[in-house]
């Protein structure tokens, strides 16, 4: 008979959400540049919070950086 101690459950993790300032720090761009990219449909995917501020999932930022690296080759 199996007990709960022998069952493995996947760890639930909360995705890391970055602020606009944190995204700008990683990308080394000014905030206005990031907003221009978003207006054009470029840049990392963002989500809007109910208060209107933007957040970017760390994985979306990583995918954006990878896409830029591949495009530059």
PyMOL Python script that loads the backbone (N, CA, C, O; Angstrom):
from pymol import cmd

cmd.read_pdbstr("""\
ATOM      1  N   UNK A   1       0.836  -1.173   0.000  1.00  0.00           N
ATOM      2  CA  UNK A   1       0.000   0.000   0.000  1.00  0.00           C
ATOM      3  C   UNK A   1       0.890   1.250   0.000  1.00  0.00           C
ATOM      4  O   UNK A   1       1.877   1.319   0.733  1.00  0.00           O
ATOM      5  N   UNK A   2       0.529   2.233  -0.832  1.00  0.00           N
ATOM      6  CA  UNK A   2       1.307   3.472  -0.921  1.00  0.00           C
ATOM      7  C   UNK A   2       0.800   4.482   0.096  1.00  0.00           C
ATOM      8  O   UNK A   2      -0.400   4.610   0.338  1.00  0.00           O
ATOM      9  N   UNK A   3       1.713   5.165   0.657  1.00  0.00           N
ATOM     10  CA  UNK A   3       1.346   6.244   1.576  1.00  0.00           C
ATOM     11  C   UNK A   3       1.660   7.574   0.914  1.00  0.00           C
ATOM     12  O   UNK A   3       2.384   7.633  -0.079  1.00  0.00           O
ATOM     13  N   UNK A   4       1.120   8.614   1.463  1.00  0.00           N
ATOM     14  CA  UNK A   4       1.352   9.951   0.912  1.00  0.00           C
ATOM     15  C   UNK A   4       2.820  10.332   0.915  1.00  0.00           C
ATOM     16  O   UNK A   4       3.255  11.118   0.073  1.00  0.00           O
ATOM     17  N   UNK A   5       3.585   9.794   1.840  1.00  0.00           N
ATOM     18  CA  UNK A   5       4.996  10.158   1.900  1.00  0.00           C
ATOM     19  C   UNK A   5       5.783   9.609   0.715  1.00  0.00           C
ATOM     20  O   UNK A   5       6.875  10.099   0.426  1.00  0.00           O
ATOM     21  N   UNK A   6       5.254   8.609   0.029  1.00  0.00           N
ATOM     22  CA  UNK A   6       5.968   8.050  -1.114  1.00  0.00           C
ATOM     23  C   UNK A   6       5.540   8.691  -2.422  1.00  0.00           C
ATOM     24  O   UNK A   6       6.202   8.494  -3.441  1.00  0.00           O
ATOM     25  N   UNK A   7       4.465   9.444  -2.425  1.00  0.00           N
ATOM     26  CA  UNK A   7       4.001  10.088  -3.645  1.00  0.00           C
ATOM     27  C   UNK A   7       4.735  11.402  -3.846  1.00  0.00           C
ATOM     28  O   UNK A   7       4.946  12.169  -2.906  1.00  0.00           O
ATOM     29  N   UNK A   8       5.110  11.638  -5.062  1.00  0.00           N
ATOM     30  CA  UNK A   8       5.777  12.902  -5.385  1.00  0.00           C
ATOM     31  C   UNK A   8       4.775  13.815  -6.077  1.00  0.00           C
ATOM     32  O   UNK A   8       4.136  13.416  -7.051  1.00  0.00           O
ATOM     33  N   UNK A   9       4.640  15.008  -5.587  1.00  0.00           N
ATOM     34  CA  UNK A   9       3.780  15.989  -6.224  1.00  0.00           C
ATOM     35  C   UNK A   9       4.654  17.097  -6.777  1.00  0.00           C
ATOM     36  O   UNK A   9       5.634  17.495  -6.147  1.00  0.00           O
ATOM     37  N   UNK A  10       4.302  17.597  -7.957  1.00  0.00           N
ATOM     38  CA  UNK A  10       5.126  18.677  -8.517  1.00  0.00           C
ATOM     39  C   UNK A  10       5.018  19.930  -7.668  1.00  0.00           C
ATOM     40  O   UNK A  10       3.951  20.258  -7.151  1.00  0.00           O
ATOM     41  N   UNK A  11       6.112  20.607  -7.537  1.00  0.00           N
ATOM     42  CA  UNK A  11       6.120  21.860  -6.779  1.00  0.00           C
ATOM     43  C   UNK A  11       5.430  22.939  -7.605  1.00  0.00           C
ATOM     44  O   UNK A  11       5.728  23.112  -8.787  1.00  0.00           O
ATOM     45  N   UNK A  12       4.535  23.641  -6.994  1.00  0.00           N
ATOM     46  CA  UNK A  12       3.857  24.745  -7.656  1.00  0.00           C
ATOM     47  C   UNK A  12       4.680  26.005  -7.442  1.00  0.00           C
ATOM     48  O   UNK A  12       5.014  26.364  -6.313  1.00  0.00           O
ATOM     49  N   UNK A  13       4.992  26.650  -8.516  1.00  0.00           N
ATOM     50  CA  UNK A  13       5.780  27.870  -8.409  1.00  0.00           C
ATOM     51  C   UNK A  13       5.004  29.034  -9.003  1.00  0.00           C
ATOM     52  O   UNK A  13       4.265  28.870  -9.974  1.00  0.00           O
ATOM     53  N   UNK A  14       5.170  30.165  -8.434  1.00  0.00           N
ATOM     54  CA  UNK A  14       4.561  31.376  -8.953  1.00  0.00           C
ATOM     55  C   UNK A  14       5.510  31.982  -9.969  1.00  0.00           C
ATOM     56  O   UNK A  14       6.695  32.160  -9.685  1.00  0.00           O
ATOM     57  N   UNK A  15       4.995  32.302 -11.162  1.00  0.00           N
ATOM     58  CA  UNK A  15       5.890  32.901 -12.156  1.00  0.00           C
ATOM     59  C   UNK A  15       6.414  34.249 -11.677  1.00  0.00           C
ATOM     60  O   UNK A  15       5.702  35.026 -11.042  1.00  0.00           O
ATOM     61  N   UNK A  16       7.671  34.501 -11.998  1.00  0.00           N
ATOM     62  CA  UNK A  16       8.274  35.768 -11.599  1.00  0.00           C
ATOM     63  C   UNK A  16       7.760  36.878 -12.505  1.00  0.00           C
ATOM     64  O   UNK A  16       7.915  36.816 -13.724  1.00  0.00           O
ATOM     65  N   UNK A  17       7.155  37.883 -11.909  1.00  0.00           N
ATOM     66  CA  UNK A  17       6.663  39.041 -12.650  1.00  0.00           C
ATOM     67  C   UNK A  17       7.612  40.202 -12.422  1.00  0.00           C
ATOM     68  O   UNK A  17       7.941  40.538 -11.285  1.00  0.00           O
ATOM     69  N   UNK A  18       8.046  40.812 -13.513  1.00  0.00           N
ATOM     70  CA  UNK A  18       8.978  41.930 -13.442  1.00  0.00           C
ATOM     71  C   UNK A  18       8.245  43.235 -13.705  1.00  0.00           C
ATOM     72  O   UNK A  18       7.324  43.292 -14.519  1.00  0.00           O
ATOM     73  N   UNK A  19       8.658  44.265 -13.017  1.00  0.00           N
ATOM     74  CA  UNK A  19       8.109  45.599 -13.259  1.00  0.00           C
ATOM     75  C   UNK A  19       8.739  46.176 -14.525  1.00  0.00           C
ATOM     76  O   UNK A  19       9.718  45.642 -15.048  1.00  0.00           O
ATOM     77  N   UNK A  20       8.166  47.259 -14.999  1.00  0.00           N
ATOM     78  CA  UNK A  20       8.722  47.944 -16.162  1.00  0.00           C
ATOM     79  C   UNK A  20      10.167  48.372 -15.897  1.00  0.00           C
ATOM     80  O   UNK A  20      11.029  48.233 -16.764  1.00  0.00           O
ATOM     81  N   UNK A  21      10.421  48.885 -14.712  1.00  0.00           N
ATOM     82  CA  UNK A  21      11.782  49.319 -14.368  1.00  0.00           C
ATOM     83  C   UNK A  21      12.756  48.144 -14.388  1.00  0.00           C
ATOM     84  O   UNK A  21      13.886  48.288 -14.855  1.00  0.00           O
ATOM     85  N   UNK A  22      12.334  46.987 -13.889  1.00  0.00           N
ATOM     86  CA  UNK A  22      13.207  45.818 -13.886  1.00  0.00           C
ATOM     87  C   UNK A  22      13.486  45.329 -15.305  1.00  0.00           C
ATOM     88  O   UNK A  22      14.606  44.923 -15.617  1.00  0.00           O
ATOM     89  N   UNK A  23      12.468  45.370 -16.164  1.00  0.00           N
ATOM     90  CA  UNK A  23      12.654  44.969 -17.561  1.00  0.00           C
ATOM     91  C   UNK A  23      13.635  45.924 -18.238  1.00  0.00           C
ATOM     92  O   UNK A  23      14.519  45.485 -18.973  1.00  0.00           O
ATOM     93  N   UNK A  24      13.486  47.214 -17.995  1.00  0.00           N
ATOM     94  CA  UNK A  24      14.402  48.205 -18.575  1.00  0.00           C
ATOM     95  C   UNK A  24      15.831  47.982 -18.099  1.00  0.00           C
ATOM     96  O   UNK A  24      16.773  48.128 -18.878  1.00  0.00           O
ATOM     97  N   UNK A  25      16.000  47.634 -16.847  1.00  0.00           N
ATOM     98  CA  UNK A  25      17.342  47.345 -16.319  1.00  0.00           C
ATOM     99  C   UNK A  25      17.971  46.161 -17.035  1.00  0.00           C
ATOM    100  O   UNK A  25      19.150  46.204 -17.384  1.00  0.00           O
ATOM    101  N   UNK A  26      17.207  45.116 -17.255  1.00  0.00           N
ATOM    102  CA  UNK A  26      17.734  43.926 -17.937  1.00  0.00           C
ATOM    103  C   UNK A  26      18.080  44.248 -19.388  1.00  0.00           C
ATOM    104  O   UNK A  26      19.131  43.843 -19.885  1.00  0.00           O
ATOM    105  N   UNK A  27      17.197  44.973 -20.063  1.00  0.00           N
ATOM    106  CA  UNK A  27      17.398  45.276 -21.483  1.00  0.00           C
ATOM    107  C   UNK A  27      18.341  46.454 -21.718  1.00  0.00           C
ATOM    108  O   UNK A  27      18.790  46.684 -22.841  1.00  0.00           O
ATOM    109  N   UNK A  28      18.636  47.194 -20.656  1.00  0.00           N
ATOM    110  CA  UNK A  28      19.499  48.388 -20.764  1.00  0.00           C
ATOM    111  C   UNK A  28      18.903  49.413 -21.727  1.00  0.00           C
ATOM    112  O   UNK A  28      19.604  49.976 -22.568  1.00  0.00           O
ATOM    113  N   UNK A  29      17.593  49.645 -21.588  1.00  0.00           N
ATOM    114  CA  UNK A  29      16.910  50.651 -22.397  1.00  0.00           C
ATOM    115  C   UNK A  29      16.128  51.577 -21.478  1.00  0.00           C
ATOM    116  O   UNK A  29      15.820  51.229 -20.339  1.00  0.00           O
ATOM    117  N   UNK A  30      15.814  52.759 -21.989  1.00  0.00           N
ATOM    118  CA  UNK A  30      15.003  53.713 -21.246  1.00  0.00           C
ATOM    119  C   UNK A  30      13.550  53.259 -21.283  1.00  0.00           C
ATOM    120  O   UNK A  30      13.125  52.555 -22.199  1.00  0.00           O
ATOM    121  N   UNK A  31      12.809  53.669 -20.284  1.00  0.00           N
ATOM    122  CA  UNK A  31      11.396  53.294 -20.187  1.00  0.00           C
ATOM    123  C   UNK A  31      10.609  53.715 -21.425  1.00  0.00           C
ATOM    124  O   UNK A  31       9.738  52.977 -21.887  1.00  0.00           O
ATOM    125  N   UNK A  32      10.909  54.888 -21.962  1.00  0.00           N
ATOM    126  CA  UNK A  32      10.185  55.360 -23.146  1.00  0.00           C
ATOM    127  C   UNK A  32      10.438  54.447 -24.347  1.00  0.00           C
ATOM    128  O   UNK A  32       9.552  54.259 -25.180  1.00  0.00           O
ATOM    129  N   UNK A  33      11.641  53.882 -24.439  1.00  0.00           N
ATOM    130  CA  UNK A  33      11.946  52.950 -25.522  1.00  0.00           C
ATOM    131  C   UNK A  33      11.097  51.692 -25.402  1.00  0.00           C
ATOM    132  O   UNK A  33      10.551  51.209 -26.394  1.00  0.00           O
ATOM    133  N   UNK A  34      10.986  51.168 -24.197  1.00  0.00           N
ATOM    134  CA  UNK A  34      10.169  49.973 -23.976  1.00  0.00           C
ATOM    135  C   UNK A  34       8.716  50.241 -24.335  1.00  0.00           C
ATOM    136  O   UNK A  34       8.078  49.399 -24.966  1.00  0.00           O
ATOM    137  N   UNK A  35       8.180  51.392 -23.948  1.00  0.00           N
ATOM    138  CA  UNK A  35       6.793  51.723 -24.268  1.00  0.00           C
ATOM    139  C   UNK A  35       6.601  51.910 -25.774  1.00  0.00           C
ATOM    140  O   UNK A  35       5.552  51.545 -26.306  1.00  0.00           O
ATOM    141  N   UNK A  36       7.592  52.472 -26.472  1.00  0.00           N
ATOM    142  CA  UNK A  36       7.507  52.595 -27.937  1.00  0.00           C
ATOM    143  C   UNK A  36       7.456  51.221 -28.579  1.00  0.00           C
ATOM    144  O   UNK A  36       6.678  50.989 -29.504  1.00  0.00           O
ATOM    145  N   UNK A  37       8.291  50.305 -28.083  1.00  0.00           N
ATOM    146  CA  UNK A  37       8.257  48.936 -28.605  1.00  0.00           C
ATOM    147  C   UNK A  37       6.870  48.333 -28.424  1.00  0.00           C
ATOM    148  O   UNK A  37       6.330  47.726 -29.349  1.00  0.00           O
ATOM    149  N   UNK A  38       6.298  48.497 -27.246  1.00  0.00           N
ATOM    150  CA  UNK A  38       4.975  47.931 -26.976  1.00  0.00           C
ATOM    151  C   UNK A  38       3.921  48.565 -27.875  1.00  0.00           C
ATOM    152  O   UNK A  38       3.008  47.876 -28.330  1.00  0.00           O
ATOM    153  N   UNK A  39       4.031  49.880 -28.144  1.00  0.00           N
ATOM    154  CA  UNK A  39       3.081  50.548 -29.036  1.00  0.00           C
ATOM    155  C   UNK A  39       3.149  49.971 -30.442  1.00  0.00           C
ATOM    156  O   UNK A  39       2.130  49.882 -31.126  1.00  0.00           O
ATOM    157  N   UNK A  40       4.353  49.575 -30.882  1.00  0.00           N
ATOM    158  CA  UNK A  40       4.552  48.985 -32.211  1.00  0.00           C
ATOM    159  C   UNK A  40       4.245  47.491 -32.243  1.00  0.00           C
ATOM    160  O   UNK A  40       4.237  46.881 -33.313  1.00  0.00           O
ATOM    161  N   UNK A  41       3.994  46.901 -31.080  1.00  0.00           N
ATOM    162  CA  UNK A  41       3.754  45.462 -31.024  1.00  0.00           C
ATOM    163  C   UNK A  41       5.025  44.660 -30.868  1.00  0.00           C
ATOM    164  O   UNK A  41       5.018  43.442 -31.048  1.00  0.00           O
ATOM    165  N   UNK A  42       6.122  45.328 -30.535  1.00  0.00           N
ATOM    166  CA  UNK A  42       7.408  44.663 -30.316  1.00  0.00           C
ATOM    167  C   UNK A  42       7.655  44.536 -28.812  1.00  0.00           C
ATOM    168  O   UNK A  42       6.798  44.881 -27.998  1.00  0.00           O
ATOM    169  N   UNK A  43       8.814  44.046 -28.465  1.00  0.00           N
ATOM    170  CA  UNK A  43       9.178  43.931 -27.056  1.00  0.00           C
ATOM    171  C   UNK A  43       8.601  42.672 -26.439  1.00  0.00           C
ATOM    172  O   UNK A  43       7.846  41.942 -27.082  1.00  0.00           O
ATOM    173  N   UNK A  44       8.956  42.423 -25.202  1.00  0.00           N
ATOM    174  CA  UNK A  44       8.446  41.230 -24.523  1.00  0.00           C
ATOM    175  C   UNK A  44       6.950  41.370 -24.233  1.00  0.00           C
ATOM    176  O   UNK A  44       6.442  42.475 -24.043  1.00  0.00           O
ATOM    177  N   UNK A  45       6.262  40.243 -24.203  1.00  0.00           N
ATOM    178  CA  UNK A  45       4.835  40.247 -23.872  1.00  0.00           C
ATOM    179  C   UNK A  45       4.636  40.867 -22.493  1.00  0.00           C
ATOM    180  O   UNK A  45       5.442  40.663 -21.586  1.00  0.00           O
ATOM    181  N   UNK A  46       3.562  41.621 -22.349  1.00  0.00           N
ATOM    182  CA  UNK A  46       3.278  42.236 -21.053  1.00  0.00           C
ATOM    183  C   UNK A  46       1.841  41.945 -20.658  1.00  0.00           C
ATOM    184  O   UNK A  46       0.999  41.596 -21.486  1.00  0.00           O
ATOM    185  N   UNK A  47       1.595  42.097 -19.391  1.00  0.00           N
ATOM    186  CA  UNK A  47       0.231  41.992 -18.887  1.00  0.00           C
ATOM    187  C   UNK A  47      -0.077  43.251 -18.094  1.00  0.00           C
ATOM    188  O   UNK A  47       0.812  43.854 -17.492  1.00  0.00           O
ATOM    189  N   UNK A  48      -1.323  43.633 -18.099  1.00  0.00           N
ATOM    190  CA  UNK A  48      -1.751  44.813 -17.344  1.00  0.00           C
ATOM    191  C   UNK A  48      -2.439  44.361 -16.063  1.00  0.00           C
ATOM    192  O   UNK A  48      -3.286  43.468 -16.070  1.00  0.00           O
ATOM    193  N   UNK A  49      -2.062  44.991 -14.984  1.00  0.00           N
ATOM    194  CA  UNK A  49      -2.712  44.745 -13.705  1.00  0.00           C
ATOM    195  C   UNK A  49      -3.942  45.632 -13.595  1.00  0.00           C
ATOM    196  O   UNK A  49      -4.052  46.614 -14.329  1.00  0.00           O
ATOM    197  N   UNK A  50      -4.871  45.314 -12.699  1.00  0.00           N
ATOM    198  CA  UNK A  50      -6.078  46.146 -12.551  1.00  0.00           C
ATOM    199  C   UNK A  50      -5.782  47.622 -12.284  1.00  0.00           C
ATOM    200  O   UNK A  50      -6.590  48.484 -12.631  1.00  0.00           O
ATOM    201  N   UNK A  51      -4.637  47.922 -11.673  1.00  0.00           N
ATOM    202  CA  UNK A  51      -4.310  49.325 -11.407  1.00  0.00           C
ATOM    203  C   UNK A  51      -3.673  50.014 -12.619  1.00  0.00           C
ATOM    204  O   UNK A  51      -3.328  51.194 -12.543  1.00  0.00           O
ATOM    205  N   UNK A  52      -3.512  49.293 -13.734  1.00  0.00           N
ATOM    206  CA  UNK A  52      -2.992  49.878 -14.962  1.00  0.00           C
ATOM    207  C   UNK A  52      -1.509  49.690 -15.182  1.00  0.00           C
ATOM    208  O   UNK A  52      -1.016  49.951 -16.279  1.00  0.00           O
ATOM    209  N   UNK A  53      -0.779  49.244 -14.172  1.00  0.00           N
ATOM    210  CA  UNK A  53       0.657  49.054 -14.341  1.00  0.00           C
ATOM    211  C   UNK A  53       0.933  47.776 -15.137  1.00  0.00           C
ATOM    212  O   UNK A  53       0.114  46.857 -15.168  1.00  0.00           O
ATOM    213  N   UNK A  54       2.084  47.740 -15.766  1.00  0.00           N
ATOM    214  CA  UNK A  54       2.463  46.605 -16.613  1.00  0.00           C
ATOM    215  C   UNK A  54       3.415  45.680 -15.867  1.00  0.00           C
ATOM    216  O   UNK A  54       4.211  46.125 -15.040  1.00  0.00           O
ATOM    217  N   UNK A  55       3.327  44.403 -16.165  1.00  0.00           N
ATOM    218  CA  UNK A  55       4.253  43.397 -15.647  1.00  0.00           C
ATOM    219  C   UNK A  55       4.632  42.467 -16.789  1.00  0.00           C
ATOM    220  O   UNK A  55       3.858  42.248 -17.721  1.00  0.00           O
ATOM    221  N   UNK A  56       5.832  41.928 -16.695  1.00  0.00           N
ATOM    222  CA  UNK A  56       6.337  41.001 -17.706  1.00  0.00           C
ATOM    223  C   UNK A  56       6.774  39.728 -17.000  1.00  0.00           C
ATOM    224  O   UNK A  56       7.540  39.770 -16.037  1.00  0.00           O
ATOM    225  N   UNK A  57       6.281  38.596 -17.488  1.00  0.00           N
ATOM    226  CA  UNK A  57       6.751  37.322 -16.949  1.00  0.00           C
ATOM    227  C   UNK A  57       8.222  37.151 -17.324  1.00  0.00           C
ATOM    228  O   UNK A  57       8.619  37.468 -18.445  1.00  0.00           O
ATOM    229  N   UNK A  58       9.016  36.660 -16.403  1.00  0.00           N
ATOM    230  CA  UNK A  58      10.443  36.468 -16.668  1.00  0.00           C
ATOM    231  C   UNK A  58      10.655  35.568 -17.886  1.00  0.00           C
ATOM    232  O   UNK A  58      11.568  35.802 -18.677  1.00  0.00           O
ATOM    233  N   UNK A  59       9.825  34.552 -18.039  1.00  0.00           N
ATOM    234  CA  UNK A  59       9.974  33.646 -19.180  1.00  0.00           C
ATOM    235  C   UNK A  59       9.707  34.373 -20.500  1.00  0.00           C
ATOM    236  O   UNK A  59      10.357  34.081 -21.503  1.00  0.00           O
ATOM    237  N   UNK A  60       8.754  35.320 -20.514  1.00  0.00           N
ATOM    238  CA  UNK A  60       8.490  36.102 -21.725  1.00  0.00           C
ATOM    239  C   UNK A  60       9.680  36.992 -22.066  1.00  0.00           C
ATOM    240  O   UNK A  60      10.016  37.163 -23.238  1.00  0.00           O
ATOM    241  N   UNK A  61      10.310  37.552 -21.055  1.00  0.00           N
ATOM    242  CA  UNK A  61      11.502  38.369 -21.284  1.00  0.00           C
ATOM    243  C   UNK A  61      12.638  37.512 -21.829  1.00  0.00           C
ATOM    244  O   UNK A  61      13.344  37.923 -22.749  1.00  0.00           O
ATOM    245  N   UNK A  62      12.814  36.326 -21.264  1.00  0.00           N
ATOM    246  CA  UNK A  62      13.860  35.420 -21.747  1.00  0.00           C
ATOM    247  C   UNK A  62      13.608  35.018 -23.196  1.00  0.00           C
ATOM    248  O   UNK A  62      14.546  34.956 -23.991  1.00  0.00           O
ATOM    249  N   UNK A  63      12.347  34.744 -23.548  1.00  0.00           N
ATOM    250  CA  UNK A  63      12.006  34.389 -24.932  1.00  0.00           C
ATOM    251  C   UNK A  63      12.277  35.555 -25.879  1.00  0.00           C
ATOM    252  O   UNK A  63      12.766  35.348 -26.989  1.00  0.00           O
ATOM    253  N   UNK A  64      11.967  36.770 -25.453  1.00  0.00           N
ATOM    254  CA  UNK A  64      12.227  37.952 -26.264  1.00  0.00           C
ATOM    255  C   UNK A  64      13.727  38.114 -26.508  1.00  0.00           C
ATOM    256  O   UNK A  64      14.149  38.377 -27.635  1.00  0.00           O
ATOM    257  N   UNK A  65      14.527  37.959 -25.463  1.00  0.00           N
ATOM    258  CA  UNK A  65      15.978  38.083 -25.598  1.00  0.00           C
ATOM    259  C   UNK A  65      16.532  37.005 -26.529  1.00  0.00           C
ATOM    260  O   UNK A  65      17.421  37.280 -27.335  1.00  0.00           O
ATOM    261  N   UNK A  66      16.014  35.788 -26.422  1.00  0.00           N
ATOM    262  CA  UNK A  66      16.463  34.694 -27.298  1.00  0.00           C
ATOM    263  C   UNK A  66      16.108  35.002 -28.751  1.00  0.00           C
ATOM    264  O   UNK A  66      16.923  34.787 -29.648  1.00  0.00           O
ATOM    265  N   UNK A  67      14.879  35.511 -28.990  1.00  0.00           N
ATOM    266  CA  UNK A  67      14.461  35.844 -30.343  1.00  0.00           C
ATOM    267  C   UNK A  67      15.349  36.940 -30.936  1.00  0.00           C
ATOM    268  O   UNK A  67      15.683  36.894 -32.120  1.00  0.00           O
ATOM    269  N   UNK A  68      15.729  37.916 -30.122  1.00  0.00           N
ATOM    270  CA  UNK A  68      16.624  38.977 -30.593  1.00  0.00           C
ATOM    271  C   UNK A  68      17.986  38.416 -30.935  1.00  0.00           C
ATOM    272  O   UNK A  68      18.598  38.820 -31.923  1.00  0.00           O
ATOM    273  N   UNK A  69      18.461  37.495 -30.130  1.00  0.00           N
ATOM    274  CA  UNK A  69      19.766  36.873 -30.371  1.00  0.00           C
ATOM    275  C   UNK A  69      19.751  36.059 -31.680  1.00  0.00           C
ATOM    276  O   UNK A  69      20.692  36.125 -32.471  1.00  0.00           O
ATOM    277  N   UNK A  70      18.692  35.312 -31.887  1.00  0.00           N
ATOM    278  CA  UNK A  70      18.579  34.500 -33.104  1.00  0.00           C
ATOM    279  C   UNK A  70      18.477  35.405 -34.329  1.00  0.00           C
ATOM    280  O   UNK A  70      19.101  35.129 -35.354  1.00  0.00           O
ATOM    281  N   UNK A  71      17.702  36.476 -34.237  1.00  0.00           N
ATOM    282  CA  UNK A  71      17.533  37.397 -35.359  1.00  0.00           C
ATOM    283  C   UNK A  71      18.843  38.097 -35.718  1.00  0.00           C
ATOM    284  O   UNK A  71      19.053  38.468 -36.873  1.00  0.00           O
ATOM    285  N   UNK A  72      19.707  38.275 -34.748  1.00  0.00           N
ATOM    286  CA  UNK A  72      20.967  38.993 -34.986  1.00  0.00           C
ATOM    287  C   UNK A  72      22.024  38.115 -35.649  1.00  0.00           C
ATOM    288  O   UNK A  72      23.057  38.617 -36.091  1.00  0.00           O
ATOM    289  N   UNK A  73      21.778  36.830 -35.721  1.00  0.00           N
ATOM    290  CA  UNK A  73      22.775  35.925 -36.329  1.00  0.00           C
ATOM    291  C   UNK A  73      22.792  36.004 -37.823  1.00  0.00           C
ATOM    292  O   UNK A  73      23.573  35.305 -38.469  1.00  0.00           O
TER     293      UNK A  73
END
""", "prot")
cmd.dss("prot")
cmd.show_as("cartoon", "prot")
cmd.util.cbc("prot")
cmd.orient("prot")
